Amino acid sequence: MDIDTALSQRYSARAYRQTAVPPATIRQLLAQAQQAPSWCNTQPWEPVVTATPAATDAFRQALWDHVQAGAMPRPDEPFPARYEAEHDRRRKDCGKALYEAIGIPRADRAGALRQTLQNFRLFEAPHVMLVFCRRSLGFYGGVDCGVYLQSFLLAAQAAGVATVAQAALASYPEVARQHFDVAEDRRLLFGVSFGFADPAAPINGFRTQRAGFEQAVRWVD
Ligand SMILES: Cc1cc2nc3c(=O)[nH]c(=O)nc-3n(C[C@H](O)[C@H](O)[C@H](O)COP(=O)(O)O)c2cc1C
């Protein structure tokens, strides 16, 4: 798959078939993502990946139990306090398209909350990757992990594996650290649920739009 096709066809899948991704395919994606550049070539990403649906289910259950018990989110890295101007508009447009795709009316707060909570069921995906990074690496360690994230997403797309990046999975880092025995000095930055997309699921039917690059770039000649 050429890079343009991978970039333009990738989307966030939020419904999955239960079929496991073959271990050899997951290993290939991880080997490809490992090619990502990083500052001073530190390669600071420390992904924890569930190789089997059973391992995914065990984490899903631990996370779900924690959320159902009413735990408050305590992300290692603060989530944005507010979204301004075009960022707020795009965020709302994206949410609206998502809820419309699955027939949740604007006023249905309970329905929207139910859908949001699917994040903590990993959208029932058969695999998840949680990306940790040493705290002392700060902001640029996070940037490196973001580069790693996109490399993984594109490698997956090229292999026919669907993904959804999830900052939501960083809401309760204590659960992930305990479940996977990860040291306290590692920040949990985000997760990626992945597997084979359920093509019939309406939630996989909507696509987000992008502003033209002219709106983002200040082009100087
Ligand atoms: C760092 C990051 C965090 C994200 N967190 C979530 C999340 O918690 N839950 C979710 O459903 N989607 C999440 N997404 C997916 C975005 O909503 C999605 O990428 C965006 O709306 C563009 O849509 P597309 O991926 O289908 O092109 C995240 C994406 C990124 C890159």
Ligand as a Chemical Component Dictionary entry (heavy atoms), coordinates in Angstrom:
data_LIG
# 
_chem_comp.id                   LIG 
_chem_comp.type                 NON-POLYMER 
_chem_comp.pdbx_formal_charge   0 
_chem_comp.three_letter_code    LIG 
# 
loop_
_chem_comp_atom.comp_id 
_chem_comp_atom.atom_id 
_chem_comp_atom.alt_atom_id 
_chem_comp_atom.type_symbol 
_chem_comp_atom.charge 
_chem_comp_atom.model_Cartn_x 
_chem_comp_atom.model_Cartn_y 
_chem_comp_atom.model_Cartn_z 
_chem_comp_atom.pdbx_ordinal 
LIG C1  C1  C 0 -3.774  10.971 20.553 1  
LIG C2  C2  C 0 -5.179  10.565 20.142 2  
LIG C3  C3  C 0 -6.111  10.284 21.116 3  
LIG C4  C4  C 0 -7.392  9.864  20.770 4  
LIG N1  N1  N 0 -8.265  9.515  21.755 5  
LIG C5  C5  C 0 -9.469  8.985  21.431 6  
LIG C6  C6  C 0 -10.308 8.463  22.433 7  
LIG O1  O1  O 0 -10.009 8.489  23.613 8  
LIG N2  N2  N 0 -11.474 7.896  22.044 9  
LIG C7  C7  C 0 -11.856 7.817  20.729 10 
LIG O2  O2  O 0 -12.926 7.279  20.441 11 
LIG N3  N3  N 0 -11.065 8.323  19.740 12 
LIG C8  C8  C 0 -9.875  8.885  20.064 13 
LIG N4  N4  N 0 -9.030  9.322  19.085 14 
LIG C9  C9  C 0 -9.436  9.219  17.684 15 
LIG C10 C10 C 0 -9.831  10.590 17.127 16 
LIG O3  O3  O 0 -11.102 10.947 17.578 17 
LIG C11 C11 C 0 -9.764  10.525 15.602 18 
LIG O4  O4  O 0 -8.444  10.237 15.193 19 
LIG C12 C12 C 0 -10.189 11.833 14.942 20 
LIG O5  O5  O 0 -11.521 12.134 15.239 21 
LIG C13 C13 C 0 -10.018 11.745 13.426 22 
LIG O6  O6  O 0 -10.785 10.685 12.911 23 
LIG P1  P1  P 0 -10.127 9.456  12.147 24 
LIG O7  O7  O 0 -9.116  8.824  13.037 25 
LIG O8  O8  O 0 -11.291 8.533  11.868 26 
LIG O9  O9  O 0 -9.496  9.988  10.897 27 
LIG C14 C14 C 0 -7.757  9.774  19.407 28 
LIG C15 C15 C 0 -6.816  10.078 18.419 29 
LIG C16 C16 C 0 -5.546  10.463 18.773 30 
LIG C17 C17 C 0 -4.522  10.745 17.688 31 
# 
loop_
_chem_comp_bond.comp_id 
_chem_comp_bond.atom_id_1 
_chem_comp_bond.atom_id_2 
_chem_comp_bond.value_order 
_chem_comp_bond.pdbx_ordinal 
LIG C1  C2  SING 1  
LIG C2  C3  SING 2  
LIG C2  C16 DOUB 3  
LIG C3  C4  DOUB 4  
LIG C4  N1  SING 5  
LIG C4  C14 SING 6  
LIG N1  C5  DOUB 7  
LIG C5  C6  SING 8  
LIG C5  C8  SING 9  
LIG C6  O1  DOUB 10 
LIG C6  N2  SING 11 
LIG N2  C7  SING 12 
LIG C7  O2  DOUB 13 
LIG C7  N3  SING 14 
LIG N3  C8  DOUB 15 
LIG C8  N4  SING 16 
LIG N4  C9  SING 17 
LIG N4  C14 SING 18 
LIG C9  C10 SING 19 
LIG C10 O3  SING 20 
LIG C10 C11 SING 21 
LIG C11 O4  SING 22 
LIG C11 C12 SING 23 
LIG C12 O5  SING 24 
LIG C12 C13 SING 25 
LIG C13 O6  SING 26 
LIG O6  P1  SING 27 
LIG P1  O7  DOUB 28 
LIG P1  O8  SING 29 
LIG P1  O9  SING 30 
LIG C14 C15 DOUB 31 
LIG C15 C16 SING 32 
LIG C16 C17 SING 33 
# 
